[in-house]
Amino acid sequence: MSRTSRLDLVGVILLFGSSVLAGSCNESEPAVPLVPRRPFTSHENNRRQAQKLYGLAVLHERANRLVEAMRVYEKAEKLDPDSAAIPRALFGLYLALDRTEDALNACRQVLKLDPDDCQTAYLYARQLRGLDRKAEAIRALELAVKSPRLKERGDLAAQIWFDLGVLYEDATQWIQAERAFREVVALLEQPKGVLDSGKYSREEIVSQCAETLERIGKLCLKAKKIPEAIRAFEQAKAKDPLRASRLALHLAEVYRDQKKYDKALEQVEIYLTGLPQGTEAYEMRIALQRELGREPEILNRLETATGRDPNNVQLKLLYARELRRARRTNEALRIYNTLLEFHVTADVYRGLFDLLRDRGAVGIEAIIDQLDTAMTKAAGDEERNIEASSSDARRVRAMLQVLRDDAGLVRQILPAAVIRAGRKRLHYTTRGILATLAARTKQLEQAEMLYRSCLDRPGGLGTTEAEVYFGLLRVLRLQRKHADTVQLCNEGLRVAQRTNRILFHTELVTAHLALGNFKEALQAADDAVTDASKTQLLMCKRIRIDALLQAGEKQKALAECLELLKEYNSGSDLRDVRYTLSNVYHSMHRHEEAEEQLQLILQVDPNDATANNDLGYFWADRNKNLDEAERMIRKAIELDRQQRNSGSSTDPDADKENAAYVDSLGWVLFRKGKLDEARLALERASTLPHGEDDPVVWDHLGDVYYKLKETSRAVEAWKKAIRLYEQGVRRKSDRRYQEIQEKVRRVTTR
């Protein structure tokens, strides 16, 4: 029975009740209550109650009361855990409510109860693929293709085999990918099952078959199966003659791999008659012309091509690149400048900056001039009544995108920029931007110099004051210049006009703690509490509690936290206090109480990413509830990803994962004995912002290497963790520091 008809039946039963069940019973006769032959067992009663709840949930769902429907389904599932229908219904609801990890768990439960449910396996795989968990997606689809029900669903079978082929291809499993795509072709060449679904016309099926044959040809090329590749391309062309020009490019690849460069060039020229928008074919033509010794033709043919296709910006950039390669830099420069009149993009600036850096110091100065001029106009000038320019702001964003992705270029620019800043020949906003880029590329001394040059601005820093102080304090923290931080904070408290004093107080707390000045740290925390506004007060009190913990006054920290629990007893404030209390209990090794606070947070908000991660990590660290711990940590990673991609984040690293969460995932996988997966996760964490400099990440990675019998790499990772402790990233009083030292001593003295 289809889902739709089943739901309709449930609705009818609920609406008309016993009259439907009573059949042709006379209305004048009283209803005779149903008396079972034997009393229902508790299991049967639970199932009956679950069925009622299922029907009620369906009605909620139809009325778009999704949260209510979800809760009722979940109650039904507890009563009847053997029903596949309930988690099957929950899957869609969880997705609609953005609870991705719960949706995946629902799919797993369905497949556990009903392994032949190919539809659910397919949907499960799609979600996993979207989360870049491709190995799991492959396993789900491999389960789906074994289902006997798939024979009745030609359209679904074709889609599943196609998706499986794509995943195999992504995993460079060429043989498996080719086999999967040939299954698709077999289904499409006998299309009755696909046509019967009513979703596709015969013409669409033929086109899809040709496309799949084309993919098979590409796979055969990758597997160096040249005759099979040619045969697949010819079959695709026979199915869909309109693909002839595109298939010419693939045939060119075949001939190129056979070193038949003349034939390859002929096929490329056929393809280029269609004026493709990309530059792949033009790049291939250039490579073939060089192989054939026809290099003098390259620029002439590119110039002709740009004349025939004047709107192809990428083609013009390719032409400019080849002019630069031929040392005709003035002509290339004219192309870049002309493009920038209408196409202000990172790609154009990337080509221009590559050309300018070839010119050495003069070119570097020209790049700085470009950025400074645009930045000056984009920022405007309140004193001169010059309005900010949105068009120049767009230029600045494009340039910064290039610089953000090219650390080498930033390093080339910085020395000249620092000199210009010292000579007052660089706009203050430009200095701040370059200081930020310097910090991102670990050029911390130059970042500090640029930020400090901003402090000398006549008339004060104006609207950029808080940004400059924040950036400089961050750079000092990264350099572990704690005494300089204390000095800057005290100066800021004296002279700053537009910066929240709480910034200086809280940075003083951190710096004094790092210096071991516990009395001064607690005084700074008290000052923060005194100066805090109503909205900042709780945060400052939590910072004071953390300072007490680090100062070793754990009982006092606990007492103050319990007082906060009485004062802040609702909403997000209560959540924050519980989170702090959990940390206090954890530092006192009162693990059950620490976990209890996180569980109370999750009872109110199951989608609290931090609480999910921390509880999962606590469990993994204690080697308990490992399956649930992994589920919660994966959920935290997904929730964090959604928040970062929500459009509200302006963090330059918003596209990067949270290193702490990825570390937690690696650790729980290690605890479960999944060493290869743990290694991948922890190696990824060690490259992420805030992960590359976290000794805990390197300690965990060392443990994984050691378990994999890669002893030298384990020692290297542990020593990196020790160095980070000694640099002050974390306090050396941390018990982990001594444990890592002991591991290195034990391994190296064997």
Secondary structure, 3 states (H helix, E strand, C coil): CCHHHHHHHHHHHHHHCHHHHCCCCCCCCCCCCCCCCCCCCHHHHHHHHHHHHHHHHHHHHHCCCHHHHHHHHHHHHHHCCCCCHHHHHHHHHHHHCCCHHHHHHHHHHHHHHCCCCHHHHHHHHHHHHHCCCHHHHHHHHHHHCCCHHHHHCHHHHHHHHHHHHHHHHHCCCHHHHHHHHHHHHHHHHCCHHHHHCCCCCHHHHHHHHHHHHHHHHHHHHHCCCHHHHHHHHHHHHHHCHHHHHHHHHHHHHHHHHCCCHHHHHHHHHHHHCCCCCCCHHHHHHHHHHHHCCCCCHHHHHHHHHHHHCCCCHHHHHHHHHHHHHCCCHHHHHHHHHHHCCCCCCHHHHHHHHHHHHCCCHHHHHHHHHHHHHHHHHHHCECCCCECCCHHHHHHHHHHHHHHHCCHHHHHHHHHHHHHHHHCCCCCHHHHHHHHHHHHHCCCHHHHHHHHHHHCCCCCCCHHHHHHHHHHHHHHHHHCCCHHHHHHHHHHHHHHCCCCCHHHHHHHHHHHHHHHCCHHHHHHHHHHHHHHCCHHHHHHHHHHHHHHHHHCCCHHHHHHHHHHHHHHCCCHHHHHHHHHHHHHHHHHCCCHHHHHHHHHHHHHHCCCCHHHHHHHHHHHHHCCCCHHHHHHHHHHHHHHHHHHHCCCCCCCCCCCCCCHHHHHHHHHHHHHCCCHHHHHHHHHHHCCCCCCCCCHHHHHHHHHHHHHCCCHHHHHHHHHHHHHHHHCCCCCCCCHHHHHHHHHHHHHHCC
